[in-house]
């Protein structure tokens, strides 16, 4: 599913919305909801965080997910998964840090959406703020439910 999302994003990555380009990936401007100004996100989309370090400027990559999207992707009951996660005190929505891959094989160029700390993201009917967490990780802080327009 992630590869499909990346290929669709790559098709939409035009010269106008590419922020930075590297041999292995492009960084593109986020799709923003015109009514709210928030970044729109879907489970599995991949993001890049601009860092302060010039040499590793776009080297922090993340993907967005949730208990519901993970359970649906794996054929599990999403209601039971949310109940279990809530009972155990787990987060229901999160950003996963992505590792780097070194390979000698040719790969398709990937596309990452630019975000920064403080970005507001609409995801699965809720608005979240991207927040810093320990060890250069990012988290999602619930702000409010989205409204049906």
Secondary structure, 3 states (H helix, E strand, C coil): CHHHHHHHHHHHCCCCCEEEECCCEEEECCCECCCCCCEEECCCCEEEECCCCCCCCCCEEEEEEEHHHHHHHCCCCHHHHHHHHHHCCCCCEEEEECCCCCCCCCCCCEEEEEECCCCEEEECCEEEEEEEECCCEEEEEEEEECCCC
